[in-house]
Amino acid sequence: MSGLRARKVVPEDFERFDLLLAMDRDNLDILKRSARPEYHAKLGLFMSYASRFDTDEMPDPYYGGERGFELVLDMAEDAAHGLIETLQRGR
C-alpha cells in the first residue's frame, strides 16, 4: 500500500478506466461535469455495490470519532465485496 497515492482524476482516466467510482454524490457530480457524455456510463457510486448498508454515499470518517472509522471500514469492505462479485459476473 505504501506505493499507492491519491491523485486528481485527469481527462485521460475517462477513456483509460472501465469504471470510476465516487464516494458521494458531490464527487460524482464533479466527475459527470468533467467527463464527456459518452463516458457517463462508466461513472457511479462505490456504495451502490454494498449489500449490508442502505446508503449510496460513504460518510467522512473524521466526523464520527473512532467509531466513524470503523463504520467506514465496514462499509468499504461491504461495497468492495459487492463490486468484486459484480465484476466476476461480468457486470
Steps between C-alpha positions, in 0.01 A plus 500: 500500500792737553536544124140615457432871475182696461480733205245704314310343214640612166313505165687191378358297790152503347632315197759286681282350774185290470351631823550814709326495837435794728442482874220759502261681269696826503808325361290302254355829371853636456595191302190534281577865428860407413418204274365509149148352484619177337695421819214556746411128500841433656419719802328392818492493877718248683233434762253390232682164518441458876245248620500557877461879500201696376683812382663597176755738653809431709511733803815688599648300790667804656169619640408171666787451741654156535167333425476704179816341365378151592166565329664631182733198490200267533321688224803495270550127552134431424504712183831349387360148535193600301714663232716189467191279471357730234823498301524122524147472358602722211303808608 
